[in-house]
Each structure stands twice: as C-alpha cells, then as structure tokens.
Amino acid sequence: MTSTPLTGPHDLVEAAGHPHGGGNMKPHYDDRLANEDLAPLRKQKWSSYNIFAFWMSDVHSVGGYVTAGSLFALGLQSWQVLVALIAGIVIVQVFANLVAKPSQKTGVPYPVINRVVFGIRGANIPAIIRGLIAIAWYGVQTFLAAESLNIVFLKFIPGSAALLDVSFAGLSALGWISYAILWTAQFLLFWNGMEVIRRFIDWAGPAVYLVMIVLAVYLVSQAGIENISFTLSTTQLDFWASIPVMFAAIALVVSYFSGPMLNFGDFARYGKSFAAVKKGNFWGLPINFLFFSLLTVITASATVPVFGDLITDPIATVERIDTPFAILLGGLTFVTATVGINIVANFISPAFDFSNVAPKKISWRAGGMIAAVGSTFLMPWNWYSNSDAIHYSLGVLGALIGPLFGILIAGYYFAARQRVNVDAMFTMDAAGPYWYRNGFNPNAVKAVIAAGVPTVAIAIFPKLFADLGMFDVSAVSDYSWFIGCALGLVLFLLFERLDPRVPTFDGETEGISDGTTDAVEAPAEADALVLARTAADATDAPSGAPSPQRAPGVAGGREALA
C-alpha cells in the first residue's frame, strides 16, 4: 500500500475549487484511490438555495423547454398534463433524495460511494458508464449553445453569413467559431472550481427565469391573453386512450432527469445537511419545474397568434421576433442556460468519474478536460440530428442508468443499512471490508449484467422491430429506466440474500457514517481545532505512519470531536 502525506493548511492544493485542505486526506489513504477531490469534505456549506439553483440550471435549457412543451402537445387535456408533470417530477424528487443521502452523509462523490456496493475497483464500472454518457451529451449541449450564438453573430455581424459557406468536418466555419467560444467559456468556468460553478448556477437560474418571463409577457401582449391556451395539440384523446399517454409522459419526465439524478451525489455531498438538500430538491424540482412548464406553454401558445405557427424551440422563437435587442438578450440567455445544464449534468460527473479511475494521475480538473476534449472528437453535430444514431449508441448506455440506480439504492439502504465505513473506501488492503473479491463485489457485477442485458434489449429492439416493419411495441421502451431500476434493485438484493457480501458494521461506531441518525453540526471552533490537530499530526507523524485514533462517528465527511 502506498500512502499520501496528510494535507495541512500550508498546502496549495485546491479540492475541486475548495480552499486548500478541503478534501480530508489522511495518511493511510491509498493514493490509487484518493486525492484532494475524492476524499471526504472537511466542510459542507451548500444551502438549500444552492441545491435549488442547481435544479434551475438543469431545467432551464433548450431541451427542458422542448420537453415541457411537448407534454402539452400529446393530445391530453390540461389537467392530465398537470397530473403527469407533478407525478413525474415528484418521482424524480424522491429518487434524487435517495441518491443524495449516502454522498451527503459521507461527503464523497457518486463514484466513491459506489465502492461500498461495487467494491473498491468495481466502482469504476458505474463511473465509466456515466462518464461516457456525459461526454456524448456534453458535446451535444455545447453544439446547441453554439447554434444560439450563431444567431447573435448573424444578426449583428452580417458578414459572418459568408462563414456558413465554408465547412470542415461537417460544421461550418461560423459553427466552429461559436463552438470554440462556448467550449473555452465552459473550460474557464470549470477550471476555476466548484465554488465558482456554484456562484454561476446561483446567478444563471434566476437570470434565465427573468428573460423567460419577459419573453412570455411580450408575446402574450402581442397575442392577447384571450388567445392563450394550455392545450397545444390539434387532436384530443378520449379518457381511456389518454391513460397510456399520461403514463408515457410521466416516464418521459423521469427519463429526462435520469442522468443528473444518478450522479446527484456529486452535488449533494456539498450540502450542509441532508435536510437542506431535501428542501432544495423540493423547491428545485416540483415547484420550479411546474412553474417553468407553465411559462413554457404560455410562451409556445402565444407563438401561434403572433407568428402563425406553433414554435416549441425558444431559439427559433427569439429569432422570429427579429428585434436586435431581443435576439441579443434571448440568444445570450439560452447560451447561459445551456452552459448551466452542461456544467452541472455533463462536466462535473465525468470529472469525478474519470478521476476515480486513477486518482493519482487524473485530478478532478483533468477528468473534466477528458470529457471536454473527447466530446469534440465525437463531432456531435454530425450525429445529433440522426435519431437512429442517438438511439443505437447512447440508447445502450442510457439504458444502464436505471440498473445502476437500483443497485446503488439496494446496496446502501438495504444491504449496508445506511452504515458506511468511510475510511475503508480509501484502502487497497485485501482485508478491507470493501475489497470483496479482487476489489469487485460479484453480486453487483452480476446484477449489472443480469439487469442491464434485458433493459438494453427493451430500449433497443422494439424500435428495430418497428423499423423493419415487423411489429410495433416501441411504447415499452419509454419505461426502460423503471424496468432497469426495478431489476437492478431486486436482483442485487436476491444475490446478496443468497451470498451476503456488503458489511453492515453492526455494533461498531468508530469511523462509521450512519445514515439513520442525524449528525450534530460541529461549531466553527471545532472545525478550527480539527485543522489544528491535523496540521500537528502532519508535523509529528512520519510519511506513511498510521493515523492516530480519532473520535468515533464520521458523518458528512467530518470527524466529530470527542
């Protein structure tokens, strides 16, 4: 086992944008498993508003706008759409709370908490799958933001239209310029760390809301409030025919949020308490999403009398207004919105995921840059418009999100009974509780395969059969996340019942994070004392020496004082 020197106040290392020493590195943590970014946080400071702002950034995007608006165009009555929206987003809220708790209680990101369930090495399985999905969608979102920026260039610099006639690798010269600008802006935002990202999303969500409200008020004033309808569909289904459509709408809402929901622990770990995280989820999901959806349908409905066509794309809506100020404000707003969702959903996740693969060589920043560079090489503009390419490539990876979610929930809440030995997640000792078999929990690996194969089949083959003209059962694909989640949870619990692997540490308190109890917030003076003791330990103990005994009860990434 190799060891890393204890981080003291004198160090210049920043843990994912936190002040030096933000990651609670200990001398016995193996550097093949730990760095300043993956280690439990010393301080967790995010309030419920910060979590609320996170979800605002995730909802306020072109994709979120189109998704919400599409529900009103399915042939459902307004009250049915409202029920579907509320049901879907409440399901997301419940699941987000479930995945948040283990990371908030231990202070570690999503890939690290998976070591409890998958094993020290096996945790790289969910990390790599989630990271690959994020890489692909990072490029797509950057491309969509670049499309918004193109509109601004074309309006204010007419000569830039000539750049549309020159292309390279399938993208116009103007597209490359806009893409490069957005890529660099996101890089700079990310490189400055998690604290700067927090400030950005705290500001971006409300800013997008303000512009959306202004846009809605303007269009309604032009259309006349009597011409606003909450039903955008030209056809109406009868009650019984609408039932399966309602369920499909609920599934669509959950599926849309499934990616950031899976790795929500990457953000929940910063919450100052689990109660604060739950409060932020309440305001950021059901309340925020419902208001945003209503704002969306009002705006889309107003486009019919104003422009003569139903426009569900906000970028196209702003472009049709054809007022320089509106185009500038709207274009930059949707650029901001897309950057926001890209950072929270597709940059932070692979940053932690890839760092988890090789912490000694890949820092949090390096992991994020792997995603950013890799996404460009995928050239998303060439395949984004091809629904088959998305379905048969990302569909395979996306179908695995459900099983991974189910396995994590089963492992933490049922198998481990919410009890985690925090330090044991950072040791390569073969006698460690999370070493299992060569670093892999065979039950988790078997569950991924047993749940993943049928879920991928459900996501892929119905469309293939329909495309071949055989038979159409593609509706079942809408529920692949739910099916995968249920299969992952049930199969993992079955394997654990037949061959128990995950430890529960019954009767132990030393170094155990117990999610069934509420930790008492340590006062500021206590935090200072912890830092002082840590610095003293670093001075007195030789490199590689075992750590001194600590007070029991590691919770939220901080050690309680005796």
KEZANU-126273 format. One record per residue (C-alpha): x, y, z. Coordinates in Angstrom, 1 decimal. Example, Ala and Ser with C-alpha at 12.3 -4.5 7.8 and 13.67 -1.06 7.14 Angstrom:
residues 2
ATOM    east   north      up
ATOM    12.3    -4.5     7.8
ATOM    13.7    -1.1     7.1
This chain:
residues 562
ATOM    east   north      up
ATOM     0.0     0.0     0.0
ATOM     1.3     3.5    -0.9
ATOM     0.5     6.5     1.2
ATOM     0.0    10.2     0.7
ATOM     1.2    12.8     3.1
ATOM    -1.5    14.5     5.2
ATOM    -2.8    17.7     3.8
ATOM    -2.2    20.6     6.1
ATOM    -3.2    24.3     6.0
ATOM     0.1    25.1     4.3
ATOM    -0.6    23.1     1.2
ATOM    -1.5    25.0    -2.0
ATOM    -3.7    22.2    -3.4
ATOM    -7.4    23.0    -4.0
ATOM   -10.0    20.3    -3.8
ATOM   -12.4    20.8    -6.7
ATOM   -12.3    24.6    -6.2
ATOM   -12.4    24.5    -2.4
ATOM    -9.7    26.2    -0.2
ATOM    -6.6    24.1     0.4
ATOM    -7.2    21.2     2.6
ATOM   -10.9    21.0     1.5
ATOM   -10.5    17.2     1.0
ATOM    -9.9    15.4     4.3
ATOM    -6.9    13.4     3.1
ATOM    -5.5    11.1     5.8
ATOM    -2.0     9.5     5.8
ATOM    -3.3     6.0     5.4
ATOM    -5.5     6.8     2.3
ATOM    -4.1     5.0    -0.7
ATOM    -3.2     7.4    -3.5
ATOM    -4.6     4.9    -6.0
ATOM    -8.0     5.6    -4.5
ATOM    -7.8     9.1    -3.1
ATOM    -6.9    12.6    -4.0
ATOM    -8.0    16.0    -2.7
ATOM   -11.0    15.9    -5.0
ATOM   -12.4    12.5    -4.0
ATOM   -11.6    12.5    -0.3
ATOM   -14.5    13.3     2.2
ATOM   -15.0    17.0     2.5
ATOM   -14.0    18.8     5.7
ATOM   -16.8    21.3     5.4
ATOM   -20.1    21.1     3.6
ATOM   -21.5    24.6     3.1
ATOM   -24.2    24.5     0.4
ATOM   -27.6    25.7     1.4
ATOM   -31.0    24.7     0.2
ATOM   -30.8    27.6    -2.3
ATOM   -27.7    26.3    -3.8
ATOM   -29.4    23.0    -4.5
ATOM   -32.5    24.8    -5.8
ATOM   -30.2    26.8    -8.2
ATOM   -28.6    23.5    -9.3
ATOM   -32.0    22.2   -10.4
ATOM   -32.9    25.5   -12.0
ATOM   -29.8    25.2   -14.2
ATOM   -30.7    21.6   -15.0
ATOM   -34.3    22.5   -16.0
ATOM   -33.7    25.9   -17.8
ATOM   -32.3    24.7   -21.1
ATOM   -33.5    24.3   -24.7
ATOM   -34.0    20.6   -24.1
ATOM   -36.0    21.3   -20.9
ATOM   -38.1    23.9   -22.8
ATOM   -38.9    21.5   -25.6
ATOM   -39.6    18.6   -23.3
ATOM   -42.0    20.5   -21.1
ATOM   -43.8    22.0   -24.1
ATOM   -44.1    18.6   -25.8
ATOM   -46.2    17.2   -23.0
ATOM   -48.9    19.8   -23.8
ATOM   -48.9    18.6   -27.4
ATOM   -49.7    14.9   -26.8
ATOM   -53.4    15.2   -27.1
ATOM   -54.0    15.3   -23.4
ATOM   -56.3    17.7   -21.6
ATOM   -54.6    20.4   -19.5
ATOM   -55.4    18.8   -16.1
ATOM   -54.0    15.5   -17.4
ATOM   -50.7    17.2   -18.4
ATOM   -50.6    18.8   -15.0
ATOM   -51.1    15.5   -13.3
ATOM   -48.3    13.9   -15.4
ATOM   -45.9    16.8   -14.7
ATOM   -46.5    16.6   -11.0
ATOM   -46.3    12.8   -10.8
ATOM   -43.2    12.6   -12.9
ATOM   -41.3    15.4   -11.1
ATOM   -42.3    14.1    -7.6
ATOM   -40.8    10.7    -8.6
ATOM   -37.6    12.5    -9.6
ATOM   -37.6    14.3    -6.3
ATOM   -38.0    11.1    -4.3
ATOM   -35.2     9.4    -6.2
ATOM   -32.9    12.4    -6.0
ATOM   -33.3    12.4    -2.2
ATOM   -32.5     8.7    -2.2
ATOM   -29.3     9.0    -4.2
ATOM   -28.3    12.2    -2.3
ATOM   -28.2    10.8     1.2
ATOM   -25.2     8.5     1.0
ATOM   -23.0    11.2    -0.5
ATOM   -24.2    13.9     1.8
ATOM   -23.7    11.8     4.9
ATOM   -20.2    10.7     3.9
ATOM   -19.0    13.8     2.0
ATOM   -17.9    11.8    -1.1
ATOM   -19.0    12.0    -4.7
ATOM   -21.0     9.4    -6.7
ATOM   -18.2     7.1    -7.9
ATOM   -16.6     6.9    -4.4
ATOM   -19.9     5.9    -2.6
ATOM   -20.3     3.2    -5.2
ATOM   -17.2     1.5    -3.7
ATOM   -19.5     0.4    -0.8
ATOM   -21.7    -1.5    -3.3
ATOM   -19.5    -2.5    -6.2
ATOM   -16.1    -2.8    -4.4
ATOM   -13.0    -0.7    -4.4
ATOM   -12.3    -1.5    -8.1
ATOM   -15.8    -2.4    -9.2
ATOM   -16.9     1.2    -8.6
ATOM   -15.2     2.1   -11.9
ATOM   -18.0     0.2   -13.7
ATOM   -20.8     2.8   -13.0
ATOM   -18.3     5.6   -13.1
ATOM   -17.1     4.9   -16.6
ATOM   -20.7     4.2   -17.9
ATOM   -21.9     7.6   -16.5
ATOM   -18.8     9.4   -17.7
ATOM   -19.2     8.1   -21.3
ATOM   -22.8     9.3   -21.4
ATOM   -21.8    12.7   -20.1
ATOM   -19.0    13.0   -22.8
ATOM   -21.5    12.5   -25.6
ATOM   -24.1    14.9   -24.2
ATOM   -21.5    17.5   -23.3
ATOM   -20.7    17.9   -27.0
ATOM   -24.4    18.0   -27.9
ATOM   -25.2    20.7   -25.4
ATOM   -22.2    22.8   -26.4
ATOM   -23.3    22.5   -30.1
ATOM   -26.8    23.6   -29.2
ATOM   -25.4    26.6   -27.3
ATOM   -23.2    27.4   -30.3
ATOM   -26.3    27.4   -32.5
ATOM   -27.8    30.2   -30.3
ATOM   -24.6    32.1   -30.5
ATOM   -24.7    31.8   -34.3
ATOM   -27.9    33.7   -34.4
ATOM   -26.3    36.6   -32.5
ATOM   -23.4    36.7   -34.9
ATOM   -25.6    36.7   -38.0
ATOM   -27.8    39.5   -36.6
ATOM   -25.1    41.9   -35.5
ATOM   -22.3    40.9   -37.9
ATOM   -24.0    40.3   -41.3
ATOM   -20.7    39.5   -43.0
ATOM   -20.5    36.4   -40.8
ATOM   -23.0    34.7   -43.1
ATOM   -20.2    34.1   -45.5
ATOM   -18.7    31.7   -42.9
ATOM   -21.7    29.4   -43.3
ATOM   -20.5    28.5   -46.8
ATOM   -17.2    27.2   -45.5
ATOM   -17.2    24.0   -43.6
ATOM   -14.8    21.5   -42.0
ATOM   -15.6    18.0   -40.6
ATOM   -19.3    18.7   -41.1
ATOM   -19.5    22.0   -39.3
ATOM   -19.5    25.5   -40.8
ATOM   -16.7    27.9   -40.1
ATOM   -19.1    30.1   -38.1
ATOM   -20.2    27.0   -36.2
ATOM   -16.6    26.2   -35.3
ATOM   -16.1    29.7   -34.1
ATOM   -19.2    29.7   -31.9
ATOM   -18.4    26.2   -30.7
ATOM   -14.8    27.2   -29.8
ATOM   -16.0    30.3   -27.9
ATOM   -18.5    28.2   -25.8
ATOM   -16.0    25.4   -25.3
ATOM   -13.5    27.8   -24.0
ATOM   -16.0    29.7   -21.7
ATOM   -17.1    26.4   -20.1
ATOM   -13.5    25.4   -19.7
ATOM   -12.6    28.6   -17.9
ATOM   -15.7    28.3   -15.7
ATOM   -14.9    24.7   -14.8
ATOM   -11.2    25.3   -14.3
ATOM   -11.9    27.9   -11.6
ATOM   -13.5    25.2    -9.4
ATOM   -16.7    24.2    -7.7
ATOM   -17.1    27.4    -5.8
ATOM   -17.1    29.5    -8.9
ATOM   -19.5    27.0   -10.5
ATOM   -21.8    27.3    -7.5
ATOM   -21.8    31.1    -7.9
ATOM   -22.5    30.8   -11.6
ATOM   -25.6    28.5   -11.2
ATOM   -26.8    30.6    -8.3
ATOM   -27.0    33.5   -10.8
ATOM   -27.8    31.7   -14.1
ATOM   -31.1    30.1   -13.0
ATOM   -32.8    33.3   -11.9
ATOM   -31.4    35.2   -14.9
ATOM   -32.9    32.7   -17.3
ATOM   -36.3    32.9   -15.4
ATOM   -36.2    36.7   -15.7
ATOM   -35.7    36.6   -19.5
ATOM   -38.3    33.8   -19.9
ATOM   -40.9    35.9   -18.0
ATOM   -40.1    39.0   -20.2
ATOM   -40.4    36.9   -23.3
ATOM   -43.7    35.4   -22.2
ATOM   -45.2    38.8   -21.2
ATOM   -44.1    40.3   -24.6
ATOM   -45.6    37.5   -26.6
ATOM   -48.9    37.5   -24.6
ATOM   -49.2    41.2   -25.0
ATOM   -48.8    40.8   -28.8
ATOM   -51.2    37.8   -29.0
ATOM   -53.9    38.9   -26.5
ATOM   -54.4    37.0   -23.3
ATOM   -57.7    35.5   -24.6
ATOM   -55.7    33.6   -27.3
ATOM   -53.5    31.7   -24.8
ATOM   -54.3    28.1   -24.4
ATOM   -52.9    25.3   -22.2
ATOM   -53.6    22.8   -24.9
ATOM   -51.2    22.9   -27.8
ATOM   -52.3    19.6   -29.5
ATOM   -54.5    19.7   -32.6
ATOM   -56.1    16.4   -31.6
ATOM   -57.7    15.4   -28.3
ATOM   -57.8    11.8   -27.0
ATOM   -60.7    10.3   -25.1
ATOM   -60.2     9.4   -21.5
ATOM   -59.2     5.8   -21.9
ATOM   -56.9     6.5   -24.8
ATOM   -55.2     9.2   -22.8
ATOM   -54.3     7.0   -19.9
ATOM   -51.3     5.2   -21.5
ATOM   -50.2     8.6   -22.9
ATOM   -50.2    10.0   -19.4
ATOM   -48.0     7.2   -18.1
ATOM   -45.7     7.8   -21.1
ATOM   -45.5    11.5   -20.2
ATOM   -44.6    10.6   -16.6
ATOM   -41.9     8.2   -17.9
ATOM   -40.6    11.0   -20.2
ATOM   -40.1    13.4   -17.3
ATOM   -38.2    10.8   -15.2
ATOM   -36.1     9.7   -18.1
ATOM   -35.2    13.3   -18.9
ATOM   -33.7    13.8   -15.5
ATOM   -32.2    10.3   -15.1
ATOM   -28.6    11.3   -15.9
ATOM   -28.1    14.1   -13.4
ATOM   -30.3    12.2   -10.9
ATOM   -27.9     9.3   -11.0
ATOM   -24.8    11.3   -10.0
ATOM   -26.7    13.9    -7.9
ATOM   -24.4    12.8    -5.1
ATOM   -21.6    14.8    -6.7
ATOM   -23.5    17.9    -5.7
ATOM   -25.4    16.7    -2.6
ATOM   -22.0    16.0    -0.9
ATOM   -21.6    19.8    -0.6
ATOM   -25.0    20.2     1.3
ATOM   -24.6    21.4     4.8
ATOM   -27.2    18.9     5.9
ATOM   -29.5    16.3     4.4
ATOM   -32.5    18.4     5.4
ATOM   -31.0    21.3     3.4
ATOM   -30.6    19.1     0.3
ATOM   -34.2    17.8     0.6
ATOM   -35.5    21.3     0.9
ATOM   -33.6    22.4    -2.2
ATOM   -34.9    19.4    -4.1
ATOM   -38.5    20.3    -3.2
ATOM   -38.2    23.9    -4.5
ATOM   -35.9    23.0    -7.4
ATOM   -38.0    20.1    -8.7
ATOM   -41.8    20.1    -8.3
ATOM   -42.2    23.8    -7.7
ATOM   -39.6    25.0   -10.2
ATOM   -40.4    22.5   -12.9
ATOM   -44.1    23.1   -12.7
ATOM   -43.7    26.9   -12.9
ATOM   -41.2    26.6   -15.8
ATOM   -43.5    24.2   -17.7
ATOM   -46.4    26.7   -17.4
ATOM   -44.2    29.5   -18.5
ATOM   -43.1    27.4   -21.4
ATOM   -46.6    26.5   -22.6
ATOM   -47.8    30.2   -22.3
ATOM   -44.8    31.3   -24.5
ATOM   -45.3    28.5   -27.0
ATOM   -49.1    29.1   -27.2
ATOM   -48.6    32.8   -27.9
ATOM   -46.4    32.0   -30.9
ATOM   -49.5    30.7   -32.8
ATOM   -51.4    34.0   -33.0
ATOM   -48.2    36.1   -33.1
ATOM   -46.3    34.2   -35.8
ATOM   -48.9    31.9   -37.3
ATOM   -47.1    28.7   -36.3
ATOM   -46.6    26.8   -33.1
ATOM   -42.9    27.2   -32.1
ATOM   -41.6    25.0   -29.3
ATOM   -37.9    25.9   -29.8
ATOM   -37.1    29.0   -27.8
ATOM   -34.1    29.8   -30.0
ATOM   -36.4    29.9   -33.1
ATOM   -38.9    32.0   -31.1
ATOM   -36.4    34.7   -30.3
ATOM   -35.1    34.6   -33.9
ATOM   -38.6    35.2   -35.2
ATOM   -39.1    38.3   -33.1
ATOM   -36.4    39.9   -35.3
ATOM   -35.6    42.7   -32.9
ATOM   -31.9    43.3   -32.3
ATOM   -32.2    43.7   -28.5
ATOM   -34.5    40.6   -28.2
ATOM   -32.1    38.5   -30.3
ATOM   -29.1    39.6   -28.3
ATOM   -30.8    39.1   -24.9
ATOM   -32.6    35.9   -25.9
ATOM   -29.6    34.4   -27.6
ATOM   -27.2    35.1   -24.7
ATOM   -29.8    33.9   -22.2
ATOM   -30.2    30.5   -23.9
ATOM   -26.4    30.2   -24.2
ATOM   -26.2    30.8   -20.5
ATOM   -28.9    28.3   -19.8
ATOM   -27.3    25.6   -22.0
ATOM   -23.9    26.2   -20.4
ATOM   -25.5    25.9   -17.0
ATOM   -27.0    22.4   -17.7
ATOM   -23.8    21.3   -19.4
ATOM   -21.7    22.2   -16.4
ATOM   -24.0    20.5   -13.8
ATOM   -25.0    17.5   -15.9
ATOM   -22.1    16.7   -18.2
ATOM   -18.9    18.3   -16.8
ATOM   -18.9    17.6   -13.1
ATOM   -20.0    14.0   -13.5
ATOM   -17.1    12.8   -15.7
ATOM   -14.7    15.0   -13.7
ATOM   -15.3    12.8   -10.6
ATOM   -15.9     9.6   -12.6
ATOM   -12.6     9.7   -14.5
ATOM   -10.6    10.9   -11.5
ATOM   -12.0     7.9    -9.6
ATOM   -10.4     5.6   -12.2
ATOM    -6.8     6.8   -11.5
ATOM    -6.8     9.4    -8.7
ATOM    -3.0     9.6    -8.6
ATOM    -2.8    10.6   -12.3
ATOM    -6.2    12.2   -13.0
ATOM    -7.4    15.1   -10.9
ATOM   -10.9    16.5   -10.9
ATOM    -9.9    19.1   -13.5
ATOM    -8.1    16.5   -15.7
ATOM   -11.2    14.3   -15.6
ATOM   -13.4    17.2   -16.8
ATOM   -11.0    18.0   -19.5
ATOM   -11.0    14.4   -20.8
ATOM   -14.8    14.8   -21.2
ATOM   -14.5    18.2   -22.9
ATOM   -11.8    17.1   -25.4
ATOM   -13.4    13.8   -26.0
ATOM   -16.8    15.3   -26.8
ATOM   -15.3    17.4   -29.6
ATOM   -13.7    14.4   -31.3
ATOM   -17.2    12.8   -31.3
ATOM   -18.3    15.7   -33.6
ATOM   -21.9    15.7   -32.2
ATOM   -23.2    18.0   -35.0
ATOM   -22.8    15.0   -37.4
ATOM   -25.0    12.6   -35.5
ATOM   -27.2    14.7   -33.2
ATOM   -29.8    15.1   -36.0
ATOM   -29.8    11.4   -36.7
ATOM   -32.3     9.9   -34.3
ATOM   -31.1     6.3   -35.1
ATOM   -27.5     7.1   -34.3
ATOM   -28.6     8.5   -30.9
ATOM   -30.9     5.6   -30.2
ATOM   -28.5     2.8   -31.0
ATOM   -25.4     4.4   -29.4
ATOM   -26.4     6.4   -26.4
ATOM   -29.5     4.2   -26.0
ATOM   -27.3     1.3   -24.9
ATOM   -25.5     3.4   -22.3
ATOM   -28.6     5.3   -21.2
ATOM   -30.5     2.1   -20.6
ATOM   -27.9     1.2   -18.0
ATOM   -28.7     4.2   -15.8
ATOM   -31.8     2.5   -14.4
ATOM   -30.0    -0.7   -13.2
ATOM   -27.1     1.4   -11.8
ATOM   -29.5     3.5    -9.8
ATOM   -31.4     0.4    -8.5
ATOM   -28.2    -1.3    -7.4
ATOM   -26.9     1.7    -5.5
ATOM   -30.2     2.2    -3.7
ATOM   -30.4    -1.5    -2.8
ATOM   -26.8    -1.6    -1.7
ATOM   -26.8     1.5     0.5
ATOM   -30.3     1.3     2.1
ATOM   -30.9    -2.4     2.3
ATOM   -27.6    -4.3     2.2
ATOM   -25.4    -1.8     4.1
ATOM   -28.4    -0.5     6.1
ATOM   -27.1     3.1     5.6
ATOM   -23.9     2.3     7.5
ATOM   -20.6     3.1     5.8
ATOM   -17.0     2.8     6.9
ATOM   -15.7     6.0     5.3
ATOM   -12.0     5.3     5.6
ATOM   -12.4     1.8     4.3
ATOM   -13.4     3.3     0.9
ATOM    -9.8     4.5     0.5
ATOM    -7.7     1.4     1.2
ATOM    -6.5    -1.3    -1.2
ATOM    -5.9    -3.6     1.7
ATOM    -7.2    -7.1     0.7
ATOM    -8.6    -7.5     4.2
ATOM   -10.6    -4.3     3.9
ATOM   -14.5    -4.6     4.1
ATOM   -15.0    -3.3     0.5
ATOM   -12.3    -5.4    -1.2
ATOM   -14.7    -8.2    -1.7
ATOM   -13.2   -10.4    -4.5
ATOM   -10.1    -8.7    -6.0
ATOM   -11.8    -5.4    -5.5
ATOM   -15.1    -6.3    -7.1
ATOM   -18.4    -7.3    -5.4
ATOM   -19.5   -10.2    -7.6
ATOM   -23.1    -9.6    -6.6
ATOM   -23.1    -6.1    -8.0
ATOM   -21.3    -7.2   -11.2
ATOM   -23.8   -10.0   -11.7
ATOM   -26.7    -7.6   -11.1
ATOM   -25.4    -5.1   -13.7
ATOM   -25.2    -7.8   -16.3
ATOM   -28.5    -9.6   -15.4
ATOM   -30.5    -6.3   -15.2
ATOM   -28.6    -4.5   -18.0
ATOM   -29.0    -7.0   -20.8
ATOM   -32.8    -7.1   -20.7
ATOM   -33.0    -3.4   -20.2
ATOM   -30.8    -2.6   -23.1
ATOM   -32.8    -5.1   -25.2
ATOM   -36.0    -3.3   -24.2
ATOM   -34.5     0.1   -25.1
ATOM   -33.1    -1.1   -28.5
ATOM   -35.0    -3.9   -30.1
ATOM   -38.6    -2.6   -30.1
ATOM   -37.6     0.3   -32.4
ATOM   -35.5    -2.1   -34.5
ATOM   -38.5    -4.4   -35.0
ATOM   -40.7    -1.4   -35.9
ATOM   -38.2     0.0   -38.4
ATOM   -38.0    -3.5   -40.0
ATOM   -41.8    -3.4   -40.4
ATOM   -42.3    -6.5   -38.1
ATOM   -44.4    -5.3   -35.2
ATOM   -44.5    -2.1   -33.1
ATOM   -44.1    -2.5   -29.3
ATOM   -41.9     0.6   -29.1
ATOM   -44.0     2.0   -26.3
ATOM   -42.3    -0.4   -23.9
ATOM   -39.0     1.5   -24.4
ATOM   -40.5     4.5   -22.7
ATOM   -40.3     2.6   -19.4
ATOM   -36.8     1.2   -19.8
ATOM   -35.5     3.3   -16.8
ATOM   -38.2     2.0   -14.5
ATOM   -37.7    -1.6   -15.6
ATOM   -33.9    -1.4   -15.3
ATOM   -34.1     0.3   -11.9
ATOM   -36.5    -2.4   -10.5
ATOM   -34.5    -5.3   -12.0
ATOM   -31.2    -3.9   -10.6
ATOM   -32.6    -3.4    -7.1
ATOM   -34.4    -6.8    -6.9
ATOM   -31.6    -8.8    -8.5
ATOM   -28.9    -7.3    -6.3
ATOM   -30.9    -7.9    -3.2
ATOM   -31.5   -11.5    -4.3
ATOM   -27.8   -12.1    -4.9
ATOM   -27.0   -10.5    -1.5
ATOM   -29.5   -12.7     0.2
ATOM   -28.0   -15.9    -1.4
ATOM   -24.4   -14.8    -0.8
ATOM   -24.2   -11.8     1.6
ATOM   -21.2    -9.5     0.8
ATOM   -21.9    -5.9     1.9
ATOM   -21.0    -5.4     5.6
ATOM   -23.3    -3.6     7.9
ATOM   -20.9    -2.9    10.8
ATOM   -23.5    -3.8    13.4
ATOM   -22.4    -2.6    16.9
ATOM   -19.5    -0.6    15.5
ATOM   -19.2     3.2    15.9
ATOM   -15.6     4.0    15.1
ATOM   -15.4     5.7    11.8
ATOM   -18.9     4.7    10.8
ATOM   -21.2     7.1     8.9
ATOM   -24.7     6.1    10.0
ATOM   -27.4     7.5     7.7
ATOM   -30.1     6.5    10.1
ATOM   -29.0     9.2    12.6
ATOM   -28.7    13.0    12.2
ATOM   -25.2    14.3    12.9
ATOM   -24.9    17.3    15.1
ATOM   -23.3    20.3    13.3
ATOM   -19.9    21.0    14.5
ATOM   -19.3    24.6    15.6
ATOM   -16.7    26.7    13.7
ATOM   -14.3    26.5    16.7
ATOM   -14.4    22.7    16.4
ATOM   -13.5    22.9    12.7
ATOM   -10.5    25.1    13.6
ATOM    -9.5    22.6    16.2
ATOM    -9.7    19.7    13.7
ATOM    -7.5    21.6    11.3
ATOM    -5.0    22.4    14.1
ATOM    -4.8    18.7    15.1
ATOM    -4.5    17.7    11.5
ATOM    -1.6    20.0    11.0
ATOM     0.1    18.8    14.2
ATOM    -0.4    15.2    13.0
ATOM     1.3    16.0     9.7
ATOM     4.2    17.5    11.5
ATOM     4.7    14.8    14.1
ATOM     3.9    11.7    12.1
ATOM     6.4    10.4     9.5
ATOM     5.1     9.8     6.0
ATOM     3.3     6.5     5.8
ATOM     2.8     6.2     9.5
ATOM    -0.6     5.0    10.7
ATOM    -3.1     7.7    11.6
ATOM    -3.8     8.5    15.3
ATOM    -7.1     7.3    16.7
ATOM    -9.9     9.6    16.0
ATOM   -13.2    10.2    17.8
ATOM   -16.0     7.9    16.6
ATOM   -18.8     9.0    14.3
ATOM   -17.6    10.1    10.9
ATOM   -20.6    11.9     9.4
ATOM   -20.8    14.3     6.5
ATOM   -17.1    13.9     5.8
ATOM   -16.1    15.4     9.1
ATOM   -14.9    13.8    12.3
ATOM   -16.8    14.5    15.4
ATOM   -14.7    15.8    18.3
ATOM   -14.5    13.7    21.5
